[in-house]
Amino acid sequence: MLLNPLPYTKVFAAAGSEFTSTTDVQGKYRIEYFNPACPGFQITYHNPIIAELHYSRFHPRKTEYLPYFLTREKESHCNGLAVYDYRVNVILALQSSFHYHIDFPVDMMVLRGSAGLYNPDETPILVGEVDSESGAYYDFDWQPDKKIIPTYDLNDGGRDDGVVPGILVESATGDKKTFYPVDKLEEAKVFGIYFGTILGQPDQDTTPKGLVTKISEQAIQNTDLYVIRTSTGELVAEQKGLSSGALAKGEKDSHFQFLVRLRGRLGEIFRPNRNFERWQVQDGVKPQFRQRNYDHLRPGEQVTLYLINRVTGCTGQKTVTLGKSYGGDSDLSTVVDEIKMYPPNLKVWAVRRPARNTADQQLPDQMIGSESAGFTTDQWVAVYTEWLGHNDSPLPPALADYGFTGRLARVVAPNQLAAVTADSPHLAHFSIQPGQQVQMIRLPEKSLSRQHFYVQASAAPKYRNPSFATQRADKQSLGHFVPIKVPIFNEEMARQAGISQPSNLNLFHHWEYRPELKFSQYDLDVHSLQVVSIDKREQVKVRDQLKTPTIMEPEDTLLTLFYSLFVPEVEALKGWSKTEEFIFSVENREVAVKVGEKQQVSVAELSKIRRLDTDGLITLTRFRSFFRLTYSFVYSCRCSVF
């Protein structure tokens, strides 16, 4: 309800257009009108007094006003029988025809403003014709023609050496040249080779992918608006979709306008023929606010507007103080500054719990980075979601039923995804709510869990039966998806920091937008870990570290891992990492590993790793995906995967 008087407001009587007045600076008015001649019988004249107010609708080039009328109906009774009885005439002569204090309580507030869709770099998303099922084009940007750093294995170490693009600068005396790295590959004249190190260009594209580049008008109109009472977190109103006139015609960017009407308990109270509840329903007001006898919004309160585009997932929010200074006109509108909508601040990641045994119960849970993997021997894999505001502020629980929908899918054919329903039916579709949520994946038998898994998000709530992308093309996907933030492991930083323990590697992830979170399950069976030693009498001894863990001895000369490693049979979707390779690593000694059944790999010259005791770290490294995870051997020997 407005607390200030409304000056310069038109007030008129329905009895005739000439009966018009205007409120003064104190909101007061005086109006006179005439009733028709009194007939020869009793009659009651109904005389509506109407106050004409306005609220404005946002338009990029002009201000449009819409009328809002408040009506007070007054009755005037006429007794025409007075002409027949002088006694009645005396009584009527004593009656007054004045009406005092016909007040108009204004109990409606209007919020108006505009919003637009942007990418994280503040680039506006364009509007135009889109030939896509989803109504949007996405930037996958694989850049197949882009120059890439060549790979070399000049020291025959079984893995690629580090390559850094650079230039050679000759000294002033001309007797030597100095190598300087360059940031852009196009500027390189030579390549610097670093044996056995990972330097230079990373093996994974760390730029955002799957962001929207173009959207159709129909897709923009599929935007929902939610009004949340800031003090209590209550959902006040919901608007599903935009009106046809919300978009400015002829504009190329994705800006649109919105308007919210908020009535209090005195709204339209003097119009008995107007059903208050029906009016509130038409404006999307929630059930509790459809009752007159409720704690309605008041001027000076704050509400937060949340906008969610149900095609791209772009979200935006703005907190507004209701009401304004009504000192100059009868405009009921509160202007809301532009709301910028960005891809959602939605993080999705997976955590695995490695298999444990009685001798190794302290093995920590480990995050699975984007395009990385776990093992079929893991106890479980959990998928986490965290949905926050763009400033990392918490979102209200009232949006729990109006968030996104997630799906766990797997590759069933080349470039073809399908929901994982048989293995984890509860993950076929799951609600993504504000805050952090967890979805548990119970791994089935090895043959079924050795898959490429994809966690996708749709912008529609679960109750709307959302659709998901099933294939991927250069500019679009067949279905809907929401760009999500996934963890990407920075192996180079971890190496420079000297981090080797899996429990510390979770700190070396950064978050980038991707169309989905992808992780795989591999089947690794370690048969034995044999150590060959030659004593002073040149007698050869072989012992299995898995059966009898011992401290490395000076006589140990060869360490051999016997294993079987199986990868998913169906090829994964095109990603942003180079072809994966596996490395067997003991301390800093690394040897390439082959995929297949009954394989073996050996590490010689064990003098540098003799300090390893039964708690030593033995790792199986998976490069090209920037992630480390751990496979638990019997007792304390460990095998980790990057």
C-alpha positions as CSV (number, residue, x, y, z in Angstrom):
1,M,0.0,0.0,0.0
2,L,1.3,3.4,-0.9
3,L,2.4,5.6,2.0
4,N,2.6,8.9,0.0
5,P,-0.2,11.0,-1.4
6,L,-0.5,10.9,-5.2
7,P,-0.6,14.4,-6.7
8,Y,-1.9,15.4,-10.1
9,T,-4.1,12.3,-10.4
10,K,-7.2,12.5,-12.5
11,V,-10.5,11.8,-10.6
12,F,-13.8,11.8,-12.4
13,A,-17.4,10.8,-11.9
14,A,-19.1,8.4,-14.2
15,A,-22.1,10.7,-14.4
16,G,-20.5,12.7,-17.1
17,S,-17.2,13.7,-18.7
18,E,-17.6,17.3,-17.4
19,F,-17.4,16.1,-13.8
20,T,-13.6,15.8,-13.5
21,S,-11.1,16.9,-11.0
22,T,-7.3,16.5,-10.2
23,T,-5.6,15.8,-6.9
24,D,-3.4,18.6,-5.3
25,V,0.0,18.1,-3.9
26,Q,-1.5,16.5,-0.8
27,G,-3.4,14.0,-2.8
28,K,-6.8,15.7,-2.1
29,Y,-9.5,16.5,-4.6
30,R,-13.0,18.0,-4.8
31,I,-15.5,16.9,-7.3
32,E,-19.1,17.9,-8.0
33,Y,-21.7,16.0,-10.1
34,F,-25.4,16.1,-10.7
35,N,-28.0,13.4,-10.4
36,P,-30.9,13.1,-12.9
37,A,-34.2,14.6,-11.9
38,C,-36.0,12.7,-9.2
39,P,-39.1,10.8,-10.6
40,G,-42.4,10.4,-8.7
41,F,-41.2,7.3,-6.8
42,Q,-38.2,6.2,-4.7
43,I,-34.9,5.5,-6.5
44,T,-31.2,5.0,-5.7
45,Y,-28.6,6.4,-8.0
46,H,-25.2,4.6,-8.2
47,N,-22.5,7.1,-8.9
48,P,-19.0,5.6,-9.4
49,I,-16.1,7.9,-8.6
50,I,-13.0,6.8,-10.6
51,A,-9.3,7.6,-10.0
52,E,-7.1,7.1,-13.1
53,L,-3.5,6.1,-12.4
54,H,-0.8,4.7,-14.7
55,Y,2.1,2.3,-14.7
56,S,4.7,2.3,-17.4
57,R,6.0,-0.6,-19.5
58,F,9.6,-0.7,-20.6
59,H,10.4,0.0,-24.2
60,P,13.9,0.6,-25.7
61,R,12.9,3.7,-27.6
62,K,9.9,5.2,-25.6
63,T,7.9,5.0,-22.5
64,E,4.5,3.4,-22.8
65,Y,1.8,3.9,-20.1
66,L,-1.0,1.6,-19.2
67,P,-4.0,2.8,-17.3
68,Y,-5.0,1.5,-13.9
69,F,-8.4,2.6,-12.5
70,L,-9.6,2.6,-8.9
71,T,-13.3,2.9,-8.4
72,R,-15.4,3.9,-5.4
73,E,-19.2,3.6,-5.9
74,K,-21.4,6.1,-4.0
75,E,-25.2,5.9,-3.7
76,S,-27.7,8.8,-3.8
77,H,-31.3,8.1,-2.7
78,C,-34.2,10.0,-4.1
79,N,-37.7,9.9,-2.7
80,G,-40.1,11.1,-5.4
81,L,-43.1,10.7,-3.1
82,A,-42.3,14.1,-1.6
83,V,-44.3,15.8,-4.3
84,Y,-47.5,14.2,-2.8
85,D,-46.9,14.9,1.0
86,Y,-45.7,18.2,2.4
87,R,-44.4,16.3,5.5
88,V,-42.0,14.2,3.5
89,N,-40.8,17.4,1.7
90,V,-39.9,18.9,5.1
91,I,-37.9,15.8,6.0
92,L,-36.0,15.8,2.7
93,A,-35.2,19.4,3.1
94,L,-33.2,18.5,6.2
95,Q,-31.0,15.8,4.5
96,S,-27.5,16.6,3.1
97,S,-26.3,15.3,-0.3
98,F,-22.6,15.8,0.5
99,H,-20.2,12.8,0.6
100,Y,-17.1,13.4,2.7
101,H,-13.7,11.6,2.4
102,I,-14.1,9.3,-0.5
103,D,-10.5,7.9,-0.3
104,F,-8.7,5.7,-2.7
105,P,-6.2,3.3,-1.1
106,V,-3.7,2.4,-3.7
107,D,-2.5,-1.1,-2.9
108,M,-0.6,-2.1,-6.1
109,M,3.0,-1.9,-7.0
110,V,4.5,-2.5,-10.4
111,L,8.0,-3.6,-11.3
112,R,9.2,-3.0,-14.8
113,G,12.5,-3.4,-16.5
114,S,14.5,-5.2,-19.1
115,A,17.0,-8.1,-19.3
116,G,19.3,-9.6,-21.8
117,L,21.4,-12.7,-22.4
118,Y,25.2,-12.5,-22.2
119,N,28.1,-14.9,-22.2
120,P,30.7,-14.7,-19.4
121,D,32.9,-12.3,-21.4
122,E,30.0,-9.8,-21.5
123,T,29.3,-10.5,-25.2
124,P,25.6,-10.2,-25.9
125,I,23.9,-13.3,-27.3
126,L,22.4,-12.4,-30.7
127,V,18.9,-13.1,-31.9
128,G,18.0,-14.5,-35.3
129,E,16.8,-17.4,-37.3
130,V,18.1,-20.7,-35.8
131,D,17.7,-24.0,-37.6
132,S,18.0,-26.2,-34.6
133,E,15.6,-28.3,-32.5
134,S,16.8,-26.5,-29.3
135,G,16.3,-23.0,-30.8
136,A,20.0,-22.0,-30.2
137,Y,23.4,-22.4,-31.7
138,Y,26.4,-23.3,-29.5
139,D,30.1,-22.7,-29.7
140,F,31.9,-26.1,-29.7
141,D,35.0,-24.6,-31.5
142,W,37.1,-27.7,-32.0
143,Q,39.2,-25.8,-34.5
144,P,40.3,-28.8,-36.5
145,D,42.5,-26.6,-38.7
146,K,44.2,-24.9,-35.8
147,K,48.0,-25.3,-35.6
148,I,49.0,-27.6,-32.8
149,I,52.3,-28.3,-31.1
150,P,54.0,-31.4,-32.6
151,T,54.8,-34.3,-30.3
152,Y,58.2,-36.0,-30.0
153,D,59.8,-38.8,-28.1
154,L,63.4,-38.0,-28.7
155,N,64.8,-39.9,-25.8
156,D,62.8,-43.1,-26.4
157,G,61.3,-42.8,-23.0
158,G,58.0,-44.3,-24.1
159,R,56.1,-41.0,-23.8
160,D,56.0,-37.6,-25.5
161,D,58.5,-35.1,-24.4
162,G,57.5,-31.6,-23.4
163,V,57.5,-29.1,-26.3
164,V,57.5,-25.4,-25.9
165,P,57.2,-23.0,-28.8
166,G,59.7,-20.2,-28.9
167,I,62.4,-18.2,-30.7
168,L,66.2,-18.0,-30.6
169,V,67.6,-14.5,-29.9
170,E,71.3,-14.0,-30.8
171,S,73.5,-12.2,-28.2
172,A,75.1,-8.8,-29.0
173,T,78.4,-10.5,-29.5
174,G,77.0,-13.1,-31.8
175,D,78.6,-16.0,-29.9
176,K,75.5,-17.6,-28.6
177,K,71.7,-17.8,-28.9
178,T,69.2,-17.7,-26.1
179,F,65.8,-19.5,-26.2
180,Y,62.7,-17.5,-25.3
181,P,59.2,-19.0,-25.1
182,V,56.3,-17.3,-26.9
183,D,52.6,-17.3,-26.0
184,K,51.3,-17.8,-29.6
185,L,52.2,-20.8,-31.6
186,E,52.1,-18.7,-34.8
187,E,55.0,-16.6,-33.5
188,A,57.3,-19.6,-32.9
189,K,60.4,-20.2,-34.9
190,V,61.8,-23.2,-33.0
191,F,60.6,-25.7,-30.4
192,G,62.2,-26.3,-27.1
193,I,62.3,-29.9,-26.1
194,Y,62.1,-30.9,-22.4
195,F,62.7,-34.6,-21.8
196,G,60.2,-36.4,-19.5
197,T,58.4,-33.2,-18.5
198,I,55.0,-31.7,-19.2
199,L,55.6,-28.1,-20.2
200,G,54.3,-25.8,-22.8
201,Q,50.8,-26.1,-24.3
202,P,48.5,-28.1,-22.1
203,D,47.0,-31.3,-23.5
204,Q,43.4,-30.1,-22.8
205,D,41.6,-27.1,-24.2
206,T,40.9,-24.9,-21.1
207,T,38.7,-22.3,-22.8
208,P,34.9,-22.4,-22.3
209,K,32.9,-24.6,-24.7
210,G,29.2,-25.1,-25.4
211,L,28.3,-21.5,-24.8
212,V,25.4,-20.0,-26.8
213,T,26.2,-17.9,-29.8
214,K,22.7,-17.3,-31.3
215,I,19.2,-17.8,-30.1
216,S,15.7,-17.6,-31.7
217,E,13.0,-15.2,-30.6
218,Q,10.8,-18.2,-29.6
219,A,13.6,-19.5,-27.4
220,I,14.0,-16.1,-25.6
221,Q,10.3,-16.0,-24.9
222,N,10.7,-19.3,-23.0
223,T,12.0,-17.3,-20.0
224,D,10.4,-17.6,-16.6
225,L,10.4,-14.9,-13.9
226,Y,10.2,-15.5,-10.1
227,V,9.6,-13.0,-7.4
228,I,11.1,-13.9,-4.0
229,R,10.4,-12.0,-0.8
230,T,13.9,-11.3,0.4
231,S,13.2,-11.2,4.1
232,T,11.4,-14.6,4.3
233,G,12.5,-16.4,1.1
234,E,8.9,-16.9,0.1
235,L,8.0,-17.3,-3.6
236,V,5.5,-14.5,-4.3
237,A,4.8,-14.9,-8.0
238,E,5.8,-16.9,-11.0
239,Q,5.5,-15.8,-14.6
240,K,5.9,-18.7,-17.1
241,G,7.2,-17.4,-20.4
242,L,7.3,-13.9,-21.9
243,S,4.5,-12.1,-23.7
244,S,4.7,-11.8,-27.5
245,G,5.4,-8.0,-27.1
246,A,8.3,-8.5,-24.7
247,L,11.0,-8.4,-27.4
248,A,11.8,-5.1,-29.1
249,K,11.1,-5.6,-32.8
250,G,14.1,-5.2,-35.1
251,E,16.7,-5.5,-32.3
252,K,19.5,-8.0,-32.9
253,D,20.5,-8.7,-29.3
254,S,18.5,-10.7,-26.8
255,H,17.1,-7.9,-24.7
256,F,13.5,-8.2,-23.6
257,Q,11.1,-6.4,-21.2
258,F,9.2,-7.6,-18.2
259,L,6.4,-6.3,-16.0
260,V,5.2,-7.6,-12.6
261,R,2.1,-6.4,-10.8
262,L,1.9,-6.9,-7.1
263,R,-1.4,-6.2,-5.2
264,G,-1.9,-6.0,-1.5
265,R,-4.9,-6.9,0.6
266,L,-6.6,-3.6,-0.2
267,G,-6.2,-4.0,-3.9
268,E,-9.5,-3.6,-5.8
269,I,-11.3,-3.8,-2.4
270,F,-14.1,-1.4,-3.6
271,R,-14.8,-3.5,-6.7
272,P,-17.0,-6.3,-5.3
273,N,-17.7,-7.8,-8.7
274,R,-14.0,-8.3,-9.3
275,N,-12.7,-11.6,-7.8
276,F,-9.4,-10.8,-6.0
277,E,-8.2,-14.4,-6.1
278,R,-8.8,-14.7,-9.8
279,W,-7.0,-11.5,-10.5
280,Q,-4.0,-12.7,-8.5
281,V,-4.0,-16.0,-10.3
282,Q,-3.8,-14.2,-13.7
283,D,-0.6,-12.5,-12.5
284,G,1.0,-15.7,-11.3
285,V,0.7,-14.9,-7.6
286,K,1.2,-17.9,-5.4
287,P,-1.7,-19.3,-3.3
288,Q,-0.9,-17.7,0.1
289,F,-0.8,-14.3,-1.5
290,R,-4.2,-14.8,-3.1
291,Q,-5.9,-14.3,0.3
292,R,-6.7,-10.8,1.4
293,N,-6.0,-11.7,5.0
294,Y,-2.3,-12.4,4.6
295,D,1.0,-10.6,5.2
296,H,1.3,-9.0,1.8
297,L,4.2,-7.0,0.5
298,R,4.6,-3.4,1.6
299,P,6.5,-0.4,0.2
300,G,10.1,-0.4,1.5
301,E,10.4,-4.2,1.4
302,Q,12.9,-5.9,-0.8
303,V,12.1,-8.5,-3.4
304,T,14.6,-10.4,-5.6
305,L,13.7,-11.1,-9.2
306,Y,15.1,-14.3,-10.7
307,L,15.0,-14.9,-14.5
308,I,15.7,-18.3,-16.0
309,N,15.7,-19.0,-19.7
310,R,14.4,-22.5,-20.2
311,V,16.4,-23.1,-23.4
312,T,19.9,-22.0,-22.7
313,G,19.8,-22.0,-18.9
314,C,20.9,-18.4,-18.7
315,T,20.0,-16.9,-15.3
316,G,20.0,-13.5,-13.8
317,Q,18.8,-11.8,-10.6
318,K,18.3,-8.4,-9.1
319,T,17.2,-7.2,-5.7
320,V,14.7,-4.3,-5.7
321,T,13.3,-2.1,-3.0
322,L,9.5,-1.8,-3.5
323,G,8.0,1.7,-3.9
324,K,9.5,5.0,-4.8
325,S,8.9,8.7,-4.2
326,Y,5.5,9.5,-5.7
327,G,5.9,13.2,-5.6
328,G,5.5,14.1,-9.2
329,D,3.0,11.9,-11.1
330,S,0.6,9.0,-10.9
331,D,3.0,6.4,-12.2
332,L,2.9,3.3,-10.0
333,S,6.0,1.7,-11.6
334,T,9.3,1.0,-9.9
335,V,12.0,0.8,-12.5
336,V,14.4,-2.1,-12.3
337,D,17.9,-1.7,-13.7
338,E,18.9,-4.1,-16.5
339,I,19.2,-7.7,-15.4
340,K,22.1,-9.5,-17.1
341,M,21.5,-13.2,-17.6
342,Y,24.6,-15.4,-17.9
343,P,25.1,-19.2,-18.2
344,P,24.2,-20.6,-14.8
345,N,26.7,-20.8,-12.0
346,L,26.2,-24.5,-11.9
347,K,29.1,-26.8,-11.0
348,V,28.9,-30.5,-11.7
349,W,31.6,-33.0,-10.6
350,A,32.1,-36.6,-9.7
351,V,33.9,-38.2,-6.7
352,R,35.1,-41.8,-6.5
353,R,35.8,-43.9,-3.5
354,P,38.6,-46.4,-4.4
355,A,38.5,-50.0,-3.3
356,R,40.0,-50.4,0.1
357,N,41.2,-53.3,2.2
358,T,42.2,-53.9,5.8
359,A,45.7,-52.6,5.3
360,D,44.7,-49.4,3.5
361,Q,41.6,-47.8,5.1
362,Q,42.8,-44.2,4.9
363,L,42.8,-43.9,1.1
364,P,40.9,-40.6,0.5
365,D,38.0,-40.0,-1.9
366,Q,39.0,-38.3,-5.1
367,M,37.5,-35.9,-7.5
368,I,37.2,-37.0,-11.1
369,G,38.1,-34.2,-13.4
370,S,36.4,-33.5,-16.7
371,E,37.2,-36.2,-19.4
372,S,39.0,-38.3,-16.7
373,A,38.2,-41.8,-15.3
374,G,37.7,-44.1,-12.5
375,F,38.0,-47.9,-12.1
376,T,35.4,-50.6,-12.1
377,T,36.7,-51.7,-8.7
378,D,35.7,-48.4,-7.1
379,Q,33.2,-48.8,-4.2
380,W,31.0,-46.0,-5.6
381,V,31.0,-42.9,-7.7
382,A,28.9,-39.9,-6.6
383,V,27.8,-37.0,-8.8
384,Y,27.6,-33.6,-7.1
385,T,25.8,-30.5,-8.3
386,E,26.2,-27.0,-6.8
387,W,23.9,-24.2,-8.1
388,L,24.6,-20.7,-6.8
389,G,24.0,-17.1,-7.8
390,H,26.5,-15.5,-10.1
391,N,28.2,-13.8,-7.2
392,D,28.4,-17.2,-5.4
393,S,25.5,-16.1,-3.2
394,P,23.1,-18.9,-2.1
395,L,19.8,-19.2,-4.0
396,P,16.5,-19.4,-2.0
397,P,15.1,-22.8,-1.3
398,A,11.8,-21.6,-2.8
399,L,13.4,-22.3,-6.2
400,A,13.9,-26.0,-5.5
401,D,11.0,-27.0,-7.7
402,Y,11.9,-24.5,-10.5
403,G,15.6,-25.4,-11.1
404,F,17.2,-27.6,-13.7
405,T,17.1,-31.3,-14.4
406,G,20.1,-33.5,-14.7
407,R,20.6,-36.8,-16.5
408,L,23.3,-39.5,-16.4
409,A,23.9,-40.8,-20.0
410,R,26.3,-43.2,-21.6
411,V,27.6,-43.7,-25.2
412,V,25.6,-46.5,-26.8
413,A,26.8,-46.0,-30.4
414,P,29.2,-43.7,-32.2
415,N,28.1,-40.1,-31.4
416,Q,25.0,-41.3,-29.7
417,L,23.9,-40.9,-26.1
418,A,21.2,-42.6,-24.1
419,A,20.1,-42.3,-20.5
420,V,21.5,-44.8,-18.0
421,T,18.2,-46.3,-16.9
422,A,18.9,-50.0,-16.3
423,D,21.9,-49.4,-14.1
424,S,20.8,-46.4,-12.1
425,P,17.1,-45.6,-12.8
426,H,17.0,-42.8,-10.3
427,L,19.6,-41.0,-12.3
428,A,17.7,-41.1,-15.6
429,H,16.4,-37.7,-14.5
430,F,17.2,-35.9,-11.2
431,S,16.4,-32.5,-10.0
432,I,19.1,-29.9,-9.7
433,Q,18.2,-27.7,-6.7
434,P,19.8,-24.6,-5.2
435,G,22.9,-25.3,-3.1
436,Q,24.9,-28.5,-3.2
437,Q,23.2,-31.8,-3.9
438,V,24.6,-35.3,-4.3
439,Q,23.4,-38.2,-6.5
440,M,24.9,-41.7,-5.8
441,I,25.8,-44.0,-8.6
442,R,25.9,-47.7,-7.5
443,L,28.3,-49.4,-9.9
444,P,27.0,-52.7,-11.3
445,E,29.2,-55.5,-12.5
446,K,32.4,-54.6,-14.4
447,S,31.1,-55.4,-17.9
448,L,28.3,-52.9,-17.5
449,S,30.1,-50.1,-15.7
450,R,33.1,-50.0,-18.1
451,Q,31.5,-47.1,-20.0
452,H,31.9,-43.5,-21.0
453,F,29.5,-41.6,-18.8
454,Y,28.1,-38.1,-19.4
455,V,26.2,-35.9,-16.9
456,Q,24.0,-33.5,-18.7
457,A,21.7,-30.7,-17.6
458,S,18.5,-29.3,-19.0
459,A,17.1,-25.9,-18.3
460,A,13.6,-27.2,-17.7
461,P,12.4,-28.4,-14.3
462,K,11.9,-32.1,-13.8
463,Y,8.1,-31.9,-13.8
464,R,8.1,-30.5,-17.3
465,N,9.6,-33.7,-18.8
466,P,12.7,-32.0,-20.3
467,S,14.5,-33.3,-23.3
468,F,18.3,-33.8,-23.6
469,A,20.9,-33.7,-26.3
470,T,21.5,-37.1,-27.9
471,Q,24.0,-36.1,-30.5
472,R,26.5,-33.4,-31.2
473,A,27.3,-31.4,-34.3
474,D,29.5,-28.4,-35.1
475,K,27.1,-25.6,-34.1
476,Q,24.2,-27.4,-32.4
477,S,23.0,-30.4,-30.6
478,L,20.0,-32.6,-31.3
479,G,18.2,-31.8,-28.1
480,H,18.6,-29.4,-25.2
481,F,21.5,-28.9,-22.8
482,V,22.8,-26.3,-20.4
483,P,26.5,-25.3,-20.3
484,I,27.8,-26.3,-16.9
485,K,31.0,-25.7,-15.0
486,V,33.2,-28.8,-14.8
487,P,36.6,-29.3,-13.0
488,I,39.7,-29.4,-15.2
489,F,42.9,-30.6,-13.7
490,N,46.0,-28.5,-14.2
491,E,48.7,-31.1,-14.2
492,E,51.5,-28.6,-14.9
493,M,50.8,-26.6,-11.8
494,A,50.5,-29.7,-9.7
495,R,53.9,-30.9,-11.0
496,Q,55.5,-27.6,-10.4
497,A,54.2,-27.6,-6.9
498,G,55.6,-31.1,-6.3
499,I,52.2,-32.6,-5.5
500,S,52.0,-36.3,-5.7
501,Q,49.5,-37.4,-3.1
502,P,46.0,-37.9,-4.5
503,S,44.4,-36.2,-1.5
504,N,46.2,-32.9,-2.4
505,L,45.5,-33.0,-6.2
506,N,41.8,-31.8,-5.7
507,L,43.2,-28.3,-5.1
508,F,44.6,-28.1,-8.7
509,H,41.4,-27.9,-10.6
510,H,39.8,-24.9,-12.2
511,W,36.2,-24.6,-13.5
512,E,35.3,-24.1,-17.1
513,Y,32.0,-24.3,-19.1
514,R,31.4,-27.5,-21.0
515,P,28.2,-29.1,-22.6
516,E,28.5,-31.9,-20.0
517,L,30.6,-33.6,-17.5
518,K,32.3,-36.6,-19.0
519,F,34.1,-39.4,-17.1
520,S,34.9,-43.0,-17.9
521,Q,35.2,-46.3,-16.1
522,Y,38.2,-48.5,-16.8
523,D,38.7,-52.1,-15.8
524,L,42.2,-52.6,-14.3
525,D,43.2,-56.0,-12.9
526,V,46.7,-56.0,-11.3
527,H,48.0,-59.6,-11.3
528,S,51.3,-59.1,-9.6
529,L,54.0,-56.6,-8.9
530,Q,57.3,-58.5,-9.1
531,V,60.7,-57.3,-8.0
532,V,63.9,-58.9,-9.3
533,S,67.0,-58.7,-7.2
534,I,70.6,-60.0,-7.7
535,D,72.6,-60.6,-4.6
536,K,76.4,-60.5,-4.2
537,R,76.6,-64.2,-5.3
538,E,74.7,-63.2,-8.5
539,Q,71.7,-65.3,-7.5
540,V,68.4,-64.0,-9.0
541,K,65.4,-63.8,-6.7
542,V,61.9,-62.8,-7.6
543,R,59.3,-61.7,-5.0
544,D,55.8,-60.4,-5.4
545,Q,55.2,-57.1,-3.6
546,L,51.5,-57.7,-3.6
547,K,51.7,-60.9,-1.6
548,T,54.7,-60.0,0.6
549,P,55.2,-56.2,0.9
550,T,58.8,-55.4,1.8
551,I,61.2,-52.5,1.8
552,M,63.1,-51.9,-1.4
553,E,66.6,-53.4,-1.1
554,P,69.9,-52.3,-2.8
555,E,70.0,-55.6,-4.7
556,D,66.7,-54.8,-6.4
557,T,67.2,-54.2,-10.1
558,L,63.9,-54.6,-11.9
559,L,60.3,-53.8,-11.0
560,T,57.6,-55.4,-13.3
561,L,53.9,-54.8,-13.2
562,F,51.7,-57.6,-14.6
563,Y,48.2,-56.4,-15.4
564,S,45.1,-56.3,-17.6
565,L,43.7,-52.9,-18.6
566,F,40.4,-52.6,-20.5
567,V,38.7,-49.5,-21.8
568,P,35.1,-49.0,-23.0
569,E,34.3,-50.7,-26.2
570,V,32.3,-47.8,-27.7
571,E,34.3,-44.7,-28.6
572,A,33.5,-41.5,-26.6
573,L,32.0,-38.4,-28.0
574,K,34.5,-35.9,-29.5
575,G,36.1,-34.0,-26.6
576,W,38.7,-31.4,-26.0
577,S,41.6,-33.5,-24.9
578,K,44.3,-35.2,-27.0
579,T,44.4,-39.0,-27.4
580,E,44.9,-40.5,-24.0
581,E,47.9,-42.5,-23.0
582,F,48.7,-44.5,-19.9
583,I,52.0,-44.3,-18.0
584,F,53.4,-46.5,-15.3
585,S,55.2,-44.4,-12.7
586,V,57.3,-45.2,-9.7
587,E,58.4,-42.0,-8.1
588,N,59.6,-40.0,-11.1
589,R,60.3,-43.0,-13.3
590,E,57.7,-43.3,-16.1
591,V,57.1,-45.9,-18.8
592,A,54.3,-46.2,-21.4
593,V,51.6,-48.7,-20.7
594,K,49.5,-50.7,-23.2
595,V,45.8,-51.4,-23.1
596,G,44.8,-55.1,-23.2
597,E,44.8,-58.4,-21.4
598,K,47.9,-59.9,-19.7
599,Q,50.2,-57.0,-20.3
600,Q,53.4,-56.1,-18.4
601,V,55.6,-53.1,-17.9
602,S,59.0,-52.9,-16.2
603,V,61.1,-50.2,-14.6
604,A,64.8,-50.8,-14.3
605,E,67.6,-48.9,-12.5
606,L,65.8,-48.8,-9.2
607,S,68.6,-47.0,-7.3
608,K,66.6,-43.7,-7.2
609,I,63.5,-45.4,-5.8
610,R,65.1,-47.6,-3.2
611,R,63.9,-45.3,-0.5
612,L,60.4,-46.5,-1.1
613,D,59.1,-48.5,1.9
614,T,55.7,-50.3,2.2
615,D,54.0,-46.9,2.1
616,G,55.6,-45.9,-1.2
617,L,53.6,-44.5,-4.0
618,I,53.4,-46.5,-7.3
619,T,51.2,-44.8,-9.9
620,L,49.5,-45.6,-13.2
621,T,49.3,-42.2,-15.0
622,R,46.7,-41.4,-17.6
623,F,47.8,-38.3,-19.4
624,R,45.7,-36.1,-21.7
625,S,42.9,-35.8,-19.1
626,F,44.7,-33.9,-16.3
627,F,43.4,-36.0,-13.4
628,R,44.8,-38.4,-10.9
629,L,42.9,-41.1,-9.2
630,T,44.0,-44.1,-7.1
631,Y,43.8,-47.8,-7.5
632,S,44.5,-49.7,-4.3
633,F,46.8,-52.6,-4.3
634,V,46.9,-55.2,-1.6
635,Y,48.4,-53.7,1.6
636,S,50.0,-50.3,0.9
637,C,51.1,-50.3,-2.7
638,R,49.0,-47.9,-4.7
639,C,48.3,-47.3,-8.4
640,S,47.1,-43.9,-9.4
641,V,45.6,-42.5,-12.7
642,F,46.0,-38.9,-13.8
